[in-house]
């Protein structure tokens, strides 16, 4: 019976990890992909603009 109690935690973790990966793969793309991409692009643009302003102040 000890071998069952020793195997249960790794099996449970493997199943949970597999479910997590499947969920991540299924959530990629789809109807919201363009909206998510636009949000990421907006954040990157804002960060680049903020860094540009910061570096401009340091050199001026």
N, C-alpha and C positions, 0 to 999 in steps of 0.2 A: 504494500500500500504506500510505502514511502516514495516509490518511483512515480506514482501518480501525483502526489503532492509536489514532487520535484519538477514534474513536467508541466503542470498547469500554468504557472506564471509565464514561462516562455511562450507557450502556445497562445495564451490570452494576449500577450504583447504582440505576437506575430499577426494575429487576427486583427487587432486594433491598428497596427501599422499598415496592414494591407488595406483596411477600410479607409484610412486616412489618405493613402496614395490614390486609391480609386476615386475618392471624393475630389481630390485636387485635380486629377486628370479630367474628370467630368465637368468641373467648373471652369476649365479653360475654354476660351472661345465662346461661342454662342451669341445670344442676342445682346448681351451687355459688353462684349469685347470692345467695341468702338468707344463706348462711354468710359470704360476703364482705361483704355489707351489714352483717351483725351485727358483724363484726370492726371495720369502719370506725366504726360507731356506738359501739362500746365504747371505741375509741381517742379519739374525739372527746369522749365523756363523761368519760373519765379526764383528758384535757387541760383540759376546762372546770372540773372539780373541782380540779385542781392549781392552775389560775390563780385560782380563787376563794379557795383557801386562802392563796396567795401574796399576793393583794391584801388579804385580811383581816388578815394579819400586818402589812402595811405601814401600814394605817390604825389599827391597835390600839396 
